[in-house]
Amino acid sequence: MKIQSITRMLTVAAVCSFFAISGYAQKPVVWVAPADAKTVKNPSAGSAESIATGKDLYAKSCKSCHGVKGLGDGPKAATLDVSCNDFTTKEFKAQTDGEIFYKLSNGKDKMPAYKKSIPSDSDRWALVNYIKTLK
């Protein structure tokens, strides 16, 4: 009995090692906005009114995937074959407002392009402002 257990454990370890070494493990995909997006200035940065608008828009459009606190753990997140971004990480926070605006406006893969469903630039900037408050 002990030999079978040891053999099973070694087999599992070997298979896991194979997948890890062979590159079969899913690697996180880094989404980089175009260089010119980095320098786009936020016309309503820090405005309390804009943040309040962004909070409402977030509840309607983002919370189901990104979660109440922006951790990427919304109820829809578990149904997707990609991970939802965690807005509280230092990597996310290192992005400029322009990069975030570009990404939520244009989308990519399973991330919708919100310039279609939220056509107002000021509303999308409000969403950027609210997302940046998440901790």
DRENKOL-639819 format. One line per field, with one value per residue (C-alpha): residue in one letter; chain; x, y, z. Coordinates in nm, 2 decimals. Example, Ala and Ser with C-alpha at 12.3 -4.5 7.8 and 13.67 -1.06 7.14 Angstrom:
<sekols>
res	c(a|s)
chain	c(A|A)
u	c(1.23|1.37)
v	c(-0.45|-0.11)
w	c(0.78|0.71)
</sekols>
This chain:
<sekols>
res	c(m|k|i|q|s|i|t|r|m|l|t|v|a|a|v|c|s|f|f|a|i|s|g|y|a|q|k|p|v|v|w|v|a|p|a|d|a|k|t|v|k|n|p|s|a|g|s|a|e|s|i|a|t|g|k|d|l|y|a|k|s|c|k|s|c|h|g|v|k|g|l|g|d|g|p|k|a|a|t|l|d|v|s|c|n|d|f|t|t|k|e|f|k|a|q|t|d|g|e|i|f|y|k|l|s|n|g|k|d|k|m|p|a|y|k|k|s|i|p|s|d|s|d|r|w|a|l|v|n|y|i|k|t|l|k)
chain	c(A|A|A|A|A|A|A|A|A|A|A|A|A|A|A|A|A|A|A|A|A|A|A|A|A|A|A|A|A|A|A|A|A|A|A|A|A|A|A|A|A|A|A|A|A|A|A|A|A|A|A|A|A|A|A|A|A|A|A|A|A|A|A|A|A|A|A|A|A|A|A|A|A|A|A|A|A|A|A|A|A|A|A|A|A|A|A|A|A|A|A|A|A|A|A|A|A|A|A|A|A|A|A|A|A|A|A|A|A|A|A|A|A|A|A|A|A|A|A|A|A|A|A|A|A|A|A|A|A|A|A|A|A|A|A)
u	c(0.00|0.28|0.46|0.15|0.10|0.46|0.44|0.13|0.28|0.60|0.38|0.18|0.50|0.66|0.35|0.33|0.70|0.67|0.39|0.58|0.90|0.73|0.56|0.21|0.14|-0.07|0.14|-0.01|-0.06|0.06|-0.16|0.04|-0.14|0.02|0.29|0.09|-0.19|0.06|0.07|-0.30|-0.41|-0.72|-0.94|-1.13|-0.86|-0.96|-1.30|-1.54|-1.83|-1.64|-1.55|-1.92|-2.02|-1.75|-1.87|-2.22|-2.08|-1.85|-2.15|-2.33|-2.05|-1.74|-1.84|-1.97|-1.62|-1.38|-1.57|-1.70|-1.35|-1.18|-0.99|-1.09|-1.32|-1.67|-1.94|-1.87|-1.49|-1.52|-1.69|-1.42|-1.12|-0.90|-0.84|-1.00|-0.76|-0.71|-0.72|-0.56|-0.21|0.09|0.14|-0.21|-0.17|0.16|-0.03|-0.12|-0.48|-0.43|-0.33|-0.64|-0.87|-0.73|-0.78|-1.14|-1.23|-1.09|-1.11|-0.92|-1.02|-1.29|-1.26|-1.53|-1.46|-1.66|-1.65|-1.95|-2.16|-2.03|-1.99|-1.92|-1.55|-1.62|-1.81|-1.51|-1.28|-1.51|-1.47|-1.09|-1.11|-1.32|-1.11|-0.80|-0.97|-1.00|-0.76)
v	c(0.00|0.25|0.18|0.25|0.58|0.68|0.58|0.79|1.09|1.06|1.03|1.34|1.54|1.43|1.53|1.87|1.92|1.83|2.09|2.36|2.30|2.26|2.60|2.45|2.65|2.95|3.26|3.60|3.81|4.17|4.42|4.72|5.03|5.22|5.46|5.77|5.66|5.71|6.08|6.15|6.38|6.32|6.63|6.55|6.39|6.39|6.56|6.43|6.46|6.26|5.99|5.96|5.92|5.66|5.47|5.44|5.34|5.08|4.92|4.88|4.79|4.65|4.50|4.18|4.08|4.29|4.27|4.52|4.62|4.58|4.26|4.07|3.85|3.94|3.67|3.65|3.62|3.25|3.18|3.34|3.16|3.46|3.64|3.97|4.25|4.34|4.72|4.73|4.59|4.82|4.71|4.84|5.15|5.23|5.29|5.64|5.76|5.77|5.40|5.30|5.52|5.36|5.00|5.05|5.25|5.00|4.67|4.36|3.99|3.93|4.29|4.49|4.82|5.06|5.34|5.16|5.12|5.43|5.67|5.98|6.05|6.23|5.92|5.69|5.94|5.92|5.55|5.59|5.83|5.58|5.28|5.46|5.51|5.13|4.99)
w	c(0.00|0.09|-0.24|-0.44|-0.25|-0.31|-0.67|-0.72|-0.55|-0.77|-1.08|-0.99|-0.92|-1.25|-1.45|-1.27|-1.33|-1.70|-1.75|-1.56|-1.74|-2.08|-2.06|-2.04|-1.73|-1.81|-1.80|-1.72|-2.02|-1.99|-2.17|-2.28|-2.41|-2.70|-2.60|-2.69|-2.45|-2.16|-2.21|-2.24|-1.96|-1.75|-1.77|-1.45|-1.23|-0.86|-0.90|-0.64|-0.88|-1.14|-0.89|-0.78|-1.15|-1.20|-0.90|-1.05|-1.38|-1.22|-1.04|-1.37|-1.60|-1.42|-1.08|-1.22|-1.34|-1.13|-0.80|-0.55|-0.44|-0.78|-0.69|-1.01|-0.81|-0.94|-0.99|-1.37|-1.32|-1.23|-1.56|-1.78|-1.92|-1.85|-1.52|-1.45|-1.36|-1.00|-0.98|-0.64|-0.74|-0.76|-1.12|-1.21|-1.00|-1.19|-1.51|-1.61|-1.64|-2.01|-2.03|-1.82|-2.03|-2.35|-2.22|-2.09|-2.41|-2.66|-2.48|-2.58|-2.61|-2.34|-2.20|-2.37|-2.55|-2.33|-2.59|-2.74|-2.43|-2.25|-2.55|-2.33|-2.29|-1.96|-1.83|-1.92|-1.74|-1.44|-1.45|-1.45|-1.15|-0.95|-1.03|-0.91|-0.57|-0.51|-0.25)
</sekols>
